[in-house]
Amino acid sequence: MKKVFGALLLFSFMGVTLHAQQEAQFTQYMFNNMSINPAFAGSNEAICFTGLARQQWFGIKEGGDNVAPRTFLVSLDAPVNILHGGLGATVFQDQLGFEKNVGLRLNYAYRFNLGNGMLSFGAQAGFLNKTIDFSKFRPLDEGDPVLVSSSKESNFTTDFGFGAFYKLPGKFHVGLSAIQLTGAKQPIGKAEYSNKQHIFVTAGYEYTLPDNPEFEILPSLLVKTDGAAAQYDVTAMLRYNNKFWGGVSYRVQDAIAILMGMHVKNFRIGYSYDITTSKLTKAGSTGSHEIMAGYCFKIIIEKPRKSYRNTRFL
């Protein structure tokens, strides 16, 4: 597998222009709307922090180095009434083999009532710093001009995104977004790096069992595409008493995952384990681990009571 994975990494550098890998994937994508859809900002009507940490394809190594994808993400969003919407920010680090991406995304959403729900439109500004350690690569062809460098190379790009999000509280939500719209290009080493445009479709539904209202079934969907390939995640979870949840997820031609978590007061924590179903099992992958933690709270400002003097007591 070491040679196979190394070759896959090398193939991504063949030619003059390099294209980004797909956006970092999360099995608990339902808690990551802030990163992929700017219109989500402030939709929970509370100040919310969310953190995700993922070790993908655990066990895959190249020459003793851990080359399996590792991703860390922290997001914050809040409603801002004076702006008629919400603000949000996401900071992330995504490492694949000898490539590391560190990014910041800033979101603004404008919301208004539509029917019994809320519709929002959002804009995103993204900043990405990419670093590649060329000294770690093992060229298939000696003297490959793209891989002759023995140092770390990096570049910095900015990009933009837009999205729409509709939410009917306690019932369902649906979102459509596109990020990295300009396809920003920058030289890195002796090649040129190009961000790929990504489109996301998300949807989720909450169904309360009529005879057992303490139980809810939560199906959800994520479709992600860069125009060349698409990824589909389908998930079904069961939530009890709005405190505990568990379920399964299927990522087409990639993995079956088990999810579980709990919600206590303002805190929530979740864990998922992906069982790899692709050929990566033969390459040494023992699955993927992911942890989610979040905290939401509201700031309630009490309006001062109005008082007046009764003229009878002046």
N, C-alpha and C positions, 0 to 999 in steps of 0.2 A: 504493500500500500504506500510505503514511503515514496517509491518511484512514481506510482500512479498519481498521488496527490501533488507531488512536486511537479509532475508534468502538467497537471491541470493549472497550477499556478503559472507555469512558464508560458503555456498557451495564451494566457490572458495578456501577455506582454509581446506576443508576436505581431509584427506589423508596426506601422507608424503611430496609429491612434489607439489608445487604451480606453476601454469602456468600464464604468464602475460596475461592481457587483450589484446584485439586487439589494434593495434596502434591507437592513438587518431584520431578521424575522423573529417574532415572538409568538409562542403558543398562547400566552395570555394577552392576545392582541386587543381584547375588549377593554383592557385597562391602559391602552397605549394610543388612544385616539388623539391626544394632544400633539404627538409627534408627527402624525401623518395627515391630520386634518385641522387646519387653523380655525375653522368655523366651530370647533368643539369648545374653544376657550370660554370659560365661565358658564357652561351649560348645566353644571351641577348646582348652580346658585349657592356656591360655597367656595372657600379658599381650599384648594386641594393640592397635596403633594403626592407624587407617585414615583416609586423607584423600581426598576427592573434590572435583574442581573441574569445573564444567560451564558452557559457553557454548552456550546453546540458540538455534536459529534465527538463526545468525550472519548479519549483514547487514541485519536489520530495524531501521529507525530511524524516529523521529517528530520532525519539525522539527529535525533535526540531532542529536537525543538518541538514545542507544542504549537502546531499550526492550525488546529481546529478553531473556528470562529468563537470569539469571546466578546460579549457586548454588555455595556453598563449604561444605564439611562436614568436621568432624574428629570421630572417635569413639575411645573408649578403653574396653576391657573386660578383666576378669580374673576367674578363678575364686577364690572365697573359701571354703575348706573349712569354716571355723568357722560359716559361714552356710548350709552345705549347698547352695551354688549359686554365683552370680556377681554382680558389680556392673558397671555400665557407665554411660557418659555420652556424650552427643553435643551438639556445639555447631554451629550452622549459620547461614548468612546466605543468604537467598533474595530476589532482587530481580526484580520483574516490572514493567517500565515505570517508573512513578513511585511504586511501592509497594515498601517494603523490610521484610522480616521477619527478625528476629534471635531465635534461640531456643536453649533449653537443655532437654535431656531426660535424666532420671536413671532408670536401670533397675535392678531387682533381679530375679533369677531363682532359683527353687528347683528343684533337679534331683534325680532319683532314677533308678535302673536300672529298665528295663522291657524284658524279653526280652534280646536281645543289644545293645540300644541304650540311649540315655538320653533320658528325657522331662523337660521342664522347663516350669514355669509362671512367668510374669513379670508384674510391675506396673511402671507408668511414671508419673512425674510430669513434666509439661511446662510450660515457661514461655516465653511468646512476647511480644515487643515488636514492634508493627506501626507503621510510619511511612508516611504518604502525603503527598506534596507536591502539594497542590491547585493551587498556582500554575502548574504545568506543564500542566494539562489545558486543552483547547480545547473548550468546551461546544458541543454541537450546537444547543442553544437558548440564546441570550443570556439571562443572568439566571437560569440554572438554580440553584435555591436550594441544591442539594447541592454545587455546584461554585463558589459565589461566594467561598469563602475563598481568600486569596492567600498562605497560610502553610502550613507543615508541621504536620500533626496526628499525634499518636501515642497509643497506648494499650497496656496491659499486661494479659495474661490468663494464667490457670493452667488446666491441664487434666490429664486422666488417661487411661491406657491399660492394656490387659491383653493377654496373648498366651500361646500354647502353641507349643512347638517340640520335635520329635522327630528325633533324629539317630542313624543307624546308621553309625559311622565307616567310611569307605572304600566305602560303598554308596549311601546316599541320606539325604535330609533333607526334612522337610515342616513348614510353619509356618502358623499362623493367628493373626491379631492384629487389634485394633481400637484406634485412638487418637483423641484429642480427643472422648472419650465424652460429656462433659457439654454439648458444643456451646456453650461459654462465649460470652456476648454482652457487648460493651462499646461505648459511643458513641465515634465518631471523626468529628471535624468536626461536620456537621449530619446525620449518618446513624448507623446502628447496625451494628456489625460482628459477625458470627456465625461462629465456627469450625465447619467441617463435620466430621461424624464420618466416619472412613475405616476401611475394612476391607481387610486384605491377606491374600492366600493365596500362599505361596511353596512351591516344591518343586524338588528337584534330584536327579540320579542320576549315579552314576559307574560306567561300564561299561568294563572292561578287555578289550581285544581278545585272545582266547585264543591266537592264533598270533603276536601281536606285543604282549606285555605291557607294553612301554615306551610304548604308545599307549593313551590313554583317551578315551572319548567322554563328554562332560559336557552332557547336556540339562538345561535349567532352565525354570521358568515363574514369572511374576509376574502376579497378578490384583489389581487395585486398584479399589475402588469407593467412592463417597460416597453411594450410595443413589439418586442421580439419573443418574449415568453410570458406565461401567466402562471400564477400560483393560487390555489384555492384551499382555504381552510374552512371546515364545517365543524361546528361545536354544539354539543347539547349538554347542559348542566341542570342539576336539580338543586334548588335552594330551599333550606328548611328554616322557617321562622325568621327569615331575613338575616340569619346569623352564620349559617354553615352552608357550604356548597361543594359539590363534587360533580365530575362528569368526564366525558371523553371527547376527543377532537381528532379529526382526520385531515391530514395535509396530503392532497392527492399525489401519489407516486413518491412519497417521501417518508411519512411517519404517522403512527397512531400514538396519541398522547393521553395521559391521565392527568386530570386537574383536580385540585382540592384547595379549600381555603376557608377562612372564617372572618366574620365581621363583628367586632366588639366595640360598642360605643362608636367613637369616631375613627377607630383604627381598623384596618383590614390587612390581611396577609394571605398570600397564596403560593402554591408550589405546583409545578408541572414537570412531568417526566415524559420525554418523547422516546418511543420505541421505533428505531429506524427500520424502515421497510425497503429502502432502496439498496443498491449494490454496495453502498458504503459499509454495510455490515461485514462484507468480506474484506474491507480495508482496515478493519479494527475498531470501527465506531461501536461503542456500547450504549449509545443513546445520548440524549441532551437533557440537561437540568436547567430549571429556571425558577427564580424566586421573585415574588412581587410583594411590595409593602406600600401601604398608602395611608394617608391621614387627611381628613376633611373637617373643617369647622366653619361656623358662621360667626360673624361679628354683628351683634345686635345692639344698635344705639337707641336707647330710650329717649323719646322726645320729652323735653322739659314740660311740666304741667303749666298751663296758663293760669295766672291768678289776677284777681282784680279786687279793688277796694269797694266795699258796700258803703254808699253815701250815708246810710243810716248810722254808721259807726264812726264817721269822720269827726 
